[in-house]
Amino acid sequence: MLKRFLPRTLQGRTMLILAAPVALLLVVTTTIFFERHWDTVTRRLALGVAGEIALIVENLPALEQGGALADVLASARHELLMDLTFRPGERLDPGPQPMSFRNRILDQQLLQALRERLAQPTRFNTTGATQTVEILVQLEGGVLAALVRRDRLTTGSIAVFFLWVVGSSLILLGVAVLFLRNQIRPIRALGAAAEAFGKGRPVSDLKPSGAIEVRQAAQAFNIMRARILQFVTQRTEMLAGVSHDLRTPLTRMRLQIAMVPEGEEFDALKSDVDEMQAMVEGYLAFARSQDTETAVETDLAQMLHQVVANARRHGAEISLEADAGLLVPLHPNAFLRCITNLVDNARRFADHIVVAARRDGDVIRITVDDDGPGIPESEREEMMRPFRRLDRSRNPDTGGLGLGLAIARDVIRSHGGEIELSRAPQGGLRVTLRLPV
């Protein structure tokens, strides 16, 4: 369950590893400082204001009798930053003091300080829109109202501390992101090169950069790529020589057969040579299925039209359903051989064939359906191997050499795709090719 909410990229997970401890440290530090420091400072400020009000309340009768009350109130406004007024005849609400969640620490400390310093009932309001806090004290003849500036009861160090901590954390995370992007860039380049090489597209040597481990991976990829290309090149050159060596004696045999009088022996020899020729061509086609052909941007729909038209010329009843604009980098000759093999297999065993090509997100899906006998599910994986046929007699009149599906899988995998065999809607075999774009 938790994995669904975690980042999937290396950069995202690394940022989470960096940000999670910083955020936790920020929360813990702020909470401790907020609860302890602000609680202590607010209590001391509240006790000071409550003591000043208590002093005035205690000396209020004497000031009234001496006629100095007005002077004292004016002095309090100037010296104590406290505006005091007396409201005759007012009575305070006897209910409990309302407490606000936003100013919970200030309300708690101010309530406790007023109870400690004053014996009279009190009320206060810290949620006003102005930058003052109203404190009311119930006296015998009315209510003493004190408007106290908020900065006398609270401290701004909390906000400063919070801004400094958050700001410095964001700056550090920004610096970490910049360094992290530089470290992730060569990993992304390596992944893109490996993906392109797996799809058979041309890839130049990677320039090793980044951390030592990333450099080692890039160097290993370059060595692996060079070895694979060397192997493919050597195999292609060897096959060219084998092709020449095998075709030359077959040509001589055909010339010798031409001088043999026609008859049963002539027909038998000619059939054997034709079979040998087909086998040689089939073996070479399978070995060449992953050659050094360069990938080029290819119109897949046009290629499928070409294969279908060729099958119709051989008498096949075949239809095509392909989206337009299916442009994808392909090895055109190898992929044409792949599709042709699938259609030829279907044409050999079925009366009607349906070829379709659709884009599904970042994948092109190609299907070849037929109404033939199909392949049993237990035999499908076996039929993907080279030289495997349902007809164990290996009679060329009842089928090919057993290389069509093997070549198709070899070619589609060289493009980074996959092949799957299943049951077609017509009851025969469905071959599905998934080609990434």
C-alpha positions in Angstrom: 0.0 0.0 0.0 2.8 2.4 1.0 4.7 1.8 -2.3 1.9 3.3 -4.3 2.5 6.7 -2.7 6.3 6.6 -2.9 8.2 8.2 -5.8 9.2 5.8 -8.5 12.2 7.7 -9.9 15.7 7.6 -8.3 15.6 11.4 -8.1 12.3 11.4 -6.3 13.3 8.8 -3.8 16.6 10.5 -3.1 14.8 13.8 -2.6 12.5 12.0 -0.2 15.5 10.5 1.7 16.9 14.0 2.0 13.7 15.9 2.7 12.1 13.5 5.2 14.8 13.8 7.9 15.0 17.6 7.4 11.3 18.0 7.7 11.2 15.8 10.8 14.1 17.7 12.4 12.3 21.0 11.5 9.0 19.8 13.1 10.7 18.5 16.3 12.9 21.5 16.7 10.1 24.0 16.0 7.7 22.1 18.3 10.2 22.1 21.2 11.2 25.7 20.8 7.5 26.7 20.2 6.2 24.9 23.3 9.1 25.7 25.7 10.5 29.0 24.7 7.2 30.7 23.7 5.5 29.3 26.7 8.2 30.7 29.1 8.5 34.1 27.4 4.7 34.5 27.1 4.2 33.7 30.8 6.8 36.2 31.9 5.3 38.9 29.7 1.7 38.1 30.8 2.8 38.2 34.5 4.3 41.6 33.9 1.2 43.1 32.3 -1.0 41.4 34.9 1.1 42.8 37.7 0.9 46.3 36.3 -2.9 46.1 36.1 -3.1 44.7 39.6 -1.0 47.6 40.9 -3.4 50.1 39.3 -6.4 48.2 40.6 -5.0 48.1 44.1 -4.3 51.8 44.2 -7.4 52.9 42.3 -9.4 54.0 45.5 -6.6 56.1 46.8 -6.0 57.7 43.3 -9.7 58.5 43.1 -9.8 60.2 46.5 -6.6 62.1 45.8 -7.8 63.3 42.4 -4.7 61.9 40.7 -6.5 59.1 38.7 -6.5 61.0 35.4 -2.8 61.7 35.7 -2.0 58.1 36.5 -4.1 56.8 33.6 -2.4 59.2 31.2 1.0 58.2 32.6 0.1 54.5 32.1 -0.8 55.2 28.5 2.6 56.8 27.9 4.9 54.8 30.1 3.3 51.4 30.1 1.9 51.5 26.6 -1.5 50.6 28.1 -4.8 52.5 27.4 -6.9 52.4 30.6 -10.5 53.4 30.8 -13.2 52.9 33.5 -16.7 52.0 32.4 -19.1 52.7 35.3 -22.0 50.3 35.8 -20.8 47.5 33.5 -20.8 43.9 34.6 -18.7 41.1 33.1 -20.2 37.8 31.9 -19.8 35.3 34.8 -19.3 32.4 32.4 -15.9 30.7 31.7 -13.3 32.6 29.7 -13.5 31.7 26.0 -10.2 30.3 24.7 -9.0 30.5 21.1 -7.0 27.7 19.5 -4.9 30.0 17.4 -3.8 32.0 20.5 -3.9 29.0 22.9 -0.5 29.6 24.5 -1.2 33.4 25.0 -4.7 32.7 26.3 -3.5 30.0 28.8 -0.7 32.1 30.1 -2.6 35.3 30.3 -5.5 33.6 32.1 -3.2 32.0 34.7 -1.3 35.3 35.2 -4.5 37.3 35.8 -5.7 34.7 38.3 -2.4 34.9 40.2 -2.2 38.7 40.3 -5.8 39.7 40.5 -8.5 38.6 42.9 -11.3 40.2 40.9 -13.1 38.5 38.0 -11.4 39.2 34.6 -12.1 38.7 30.9 -9.9 39.3 27.9 -10.0 39.1 24.1 -6.9 38.2 22.1 -8.7 37.6 18.7 -9.4 41.2 17.8 -8.4 42.6 14.4 -6.3 45.3 15.9 -2.8 44.9 17.4 -4.1 45.2 20.9 -5.4 42.8 23.5 -8.4 43.9 25.6 -8.3 43.0 29.3 -11.3 43.7 31.5 -11.4 43.7 35.3 -14.6 43.7 37.3 -14.6 46.3 40.0 -17.4 47.3 42.4 -18.5 50.3 40.5 -17.9 49.1 37.0 -15.3 47.6 34.7 -11.7 48.7 34.2 -10.7 48.2 30.5 -7.1 47.9 29.6 -6.0 47.9 25.9 -2.5 46.4 25.8 -0.3 46.3 22.8 0.1 42.7 21.5 3.8 42.9 21.4 3.9 43.4 25.2 2.3 39.9 25.6 3.9 38.0 22.7 7.3 37.7 21.1 8.2 37.9 17.4 11.2 35.6 17.8 9.0 32.5 17.0 8.2 33.8 13.5 11.8 34.9 12.9 13.0 31.5 14.1 10.5 29.7 11.9 11.4 31.7 8.8 15.1 31.2 9.4 14.7 27.4 9.8 12.4 27.0 6.9 14.4 29.3 4.6 17.7 27.7 5.4 16.1 24.2 4.9 14.7 25.3 1.5 18.1 26.7 0.4 19.9 23.5 1.5 17.3 21.4 -0.4 17.7 23.6 -3.5 21.4 23.1 -3.4 20.9 19.3 -2.9 18.5 19.2 -5.9 21.1 20.9 -8.2 23.8 18.4 -7.2 21.4 15.5 -7.4 20.3 16.4 -10.9 24.0 16.4 -12.0 24.4 12.9 -10.5 21.1 11.6 -12.0 21.8 12.9 -15.5 24.5 10.3 -16.4 22.2 7.5 -15.0 19.4 8.7 -17.2 21.7 8.9 -20.2 22.9 5.3 -19.5 19.3 4.1 -19.2 18.3 5.9 -22.5 21.3 4.4 -24.3 20.6 0.9 -23.0 16.9 1.2 -24.1 17.8 2.5 -27.5 20.5 -0.2 -28.0 18.0 -2.9 -26.9 15.6 -1.6 -29.6 18.3 -2.0 -32.2 18.8 1.8 -32.7 22.2 3.3 -33.3 23.9 4.4 -30.1 27.3 6.1 -29.7 29.7 5.5 -26.9 28.7 7.0 -23.6 31.0 9.6 -22.0 31.6 8.4 -18.4 30.6 11.1 -15.9 29.2 11.4 -12.4 30.1 9.2 -9.4 32.7 6.4 -9.7 30.0 3.7 -9.7 28.1 5.5 -12.5 31.3 5.8 -14.5 32.0 2.2 -14.1 28.5 1.3 -15.3 28.9 3.5 -18.4 32.3 2.0 -19.2 30.9 -1.5 -18.8 28.0 -0.6 -21.2 30.5 0.7 -23.8 32.5 -2.5 -23.5 29.4 -4.7 -23.7 28.1 -2.7 -26.7 31.4 -3.0 -28.6 31.5 -6.8 -27.9 28.0 -7.3 -29.1 28.5 -5.3 -32.3 31.8 -7.1 -32.9 30.0 -10.5 -32.5 27.2 -9.5 -34.8 29.6 -8.2 -37.4 31.7 -11.4 -37.3 28.6 -13.5 -37.5 27.3 -11.6 -40.5 30.7 -11.9 -42.3 30.8 -15.6 -41.5 27.3 -16.1 -42.8 28.1 -14.3 -46.0 31.0 -16.8 -46.5 28.9 -19.8 -45.5 26.2 -18.6 -47.9 28.6 -18.4 -50.8 30.2 -21.8 -49.9 26.9 -23.6 -49.8 25.3 -22.0 -52.8 28.3 -22.7 -55.1 28.0 -26.6 -54.8 24.3 -26.4 -55.0 24.6 -24.5 -58.3 27.0 -27.1 -59.6 24.6 -29.8 -58.6 21.8 -28.0 -60.5 24.0 -27.9 -63.6 24.8 -31.6 -63.3 21.2 -32.5 -62.8 20.3 -30.5 -65.9 22.4 -32.9 -67.9 20.7 -36.0 -66.5 17.9 -37.5 -68.7 14.5 -36.8 -67.3 12.9 -39.6 -65.4 12.2 -40.8 -61.9 15.9 -40.3 -60.8 15.9 -36.8 -62.3 12.8 -35.8 -60.4 14.1 -37.3 -57.2 17.4 -35.5 -57.5 15.8 -32.2 -58.4 13.5 -32.4 -55.4 16.4 -33.1 -53.1 18.4 -30.2 -54.4 15.3 -27.9 -54.1 14.8 -29.0 -50.5 18.5 -28.4 -49.7 18.2 -25.0 -51.3 15.1 -24.1 -49.2 16.8 -25.4 -46.0 20.0 -23.4 -46.6 17.9 -20.2 -47.3 15.9 -20.8 -44.2 18.9 -21.3 -42.0 20.5 -18.2 -43.3 17.3 -16.2 -42.9 17.1 -17.2 -39.2 20.8 -16.4 -38.6 20.4 -13.0 -40.3 17.3 -12.0 -38.3 19.5 -9.8 -36.1 22.0 -8.3 -38.5 23.8 -4.9 -38.5 21.0 -3.2 -40.5 20.6 0.4 -39.4 17.3 1.4 -37.9 15.4 4.0 -39.9 12.1 5.8 -39.5 9.6 3.5 -41.2 5.9 3.8 -42.1 4.6 0.6 -40.5 1.2 0.8 -42.2 2.9 1.1 -45.6 5.0 -2.0 -44.9 2.0 -4.0 -43.8 0.2 -3.0 -47.1 3.2 -4.3 -49.0 3.1 -7.7 -47.1 -0.7 -8.0 -47.6 -0.4 -7.2 -51.3 2.3 -9.8 -51.8 0.2 -12.4 -50.0 -2.8 -11.6 -52.2 -0.7 -12.2 -55.3 -0.1 -15.7 -53.9 -3.8 -16.3 -53.6 -4.4 -15.5 -49.9 -7.7 -14.1 -48.7 -6.3 -11.5 -46.4 -7.6 -8.1 -45.0 -5.7 -5.3 -43.3 -6.8 -2.8 -40.6 -4.0 -0.4 -39.8 -4.0 3.1 -38.3 -2.3 5.8 -40.4 0.8 7.6 -39.3 2.5 4.6 -37.5 6.0 5.9 -37.8 8.6 4.0 -35.8 12.4 3.3 -36.1 12.8 -0.2 -37.5 15.3 -2.4 -39.2 13.1 -2.5 -42.4 14.4 -5.6 -44.0 14.4 -7.7 -40.8 10.9 -6.5 -39.7 9.6 -7.1 -43.2 10.9 -10.6 -43.0 9.2 -11.0 -39.6 5.8 -9.9 -40.8 6.1 -11.9 -44.0 6.9 -15.1 -42.0 3.9 -14.7 -39.8 1.6 -14.1 -42.8 3.1 -17.0 -44.8 2.6 -19.3 -41.8 -1.1 -18.2 -41.6 -1.5 -18.5 -45.4 -0.2 -22.1 -45.3 -2.8 -23.3 -42.8 -5.8 -20.9 -43.0 -8.4 -19.8 -45.5 -8.7 -16.2 -44.2 -6.2 -13.9 -42.5 -6.8 -10.6 -40.7 -3.8 -8.3 -40.1 -4.3 -5.3 -37.7 -2.0 -2.5 -36.3 -3.1 -0.1 -33.6 -1.3 2.4 -31.4 -1.9 1.8 -27.7 -0.2 4.5 -25.7 3.6 4.1 -26.2 3.2 0.7 -27.8 2.1 -0.4 -31.3 0.2 -3.6 -31.2 0.2 -5.7 -34.4 -2.0 -8.8 -34.7 -2.1 -11.6 -37.3 -5.3 -13.7 -36.9 -6.3 -16.7 -39.0 -9.1 -19.3 -39.0 -6.8 -22.3 -39.3 -6.4 -25.1 -36.8 -4.3 -23.0 -34.5 -1.7 -24.2 -32.0 -2.6 -26.0 -28.7 -1.8 -23.9 -25.7 0.6 -26.5 -24.4 2.6 -26.4 -27.7 2.8 -22.6 -28.2 6.0 -22.0 -26.3 7.7 -25.0 -28.0 6.7 -23.6 -31.4 8.7 -20.4 -30.7 11.9 -22.4 -30.7 13.9 -22.8 -34.0 13.1 -25.8 -36.2 10.0 -26.8 -34.2 6.9 -27.9 -36.1 3.6 -29.5 -35.2 4.2 -32.0 -38.0 7.0 -34.1 -36.6 7.7 -35.7 -39.9 9.4 -32.5 -41.1 7.8 -33.0 -44.6 8.3 -29.7 -46.4 5.0 -30.3 -48.3 3.0 -30.0 -45.0 4.8 -26.9 -43.7 8.0 -25.0 -43.6 11.2 -25.5 -41.7 9.9 -24.4 -38.3 11.8 -21.1 -38.4 9.0 -18.6 -39.1 8.0 -17.9 -35.4 11.5 -18.2 -34.2 12.7 -15.5 -36.7 9.7 -13.3 -35.8 10.5 -13.5 -32.1 14.2 -12.9 -32.8 13.4 -9.8 -34.8 10.7 -8.3 -32.5 13.0 -8.7 -29.5 15.8 -7.0 -31.3 13.4 -4.0 -31.5 12.7 -4.1 -27.8 9.3 -5.7 -28.3 7.6 -9.0 -27.5 5.5 -11.7 -29.2 2.6 -13.7 -27.9 0.6 -16.6 -29.2 -3.1 -17.0 -28.4 -6.4 -18.0 -29.8 -7.9 -15.8 -32.6 -11.5 -14.7 -32.6 -11.9 -16.8 -35.8 -10.8 -19.9 -33.9 -7.3 -20.2 -35.3 -4.0 -18.7 -34.1 -3.5 -15.1 -33.1 0.1 -13.7 -33.1 0.4 -10.4 -31.2 3.5 -8.2 -31.6 4.0 -5.4 -29.1 6.5 -2.8 -30.5 7.6 0.1 -28.2 7.8 3.5 -29.8 
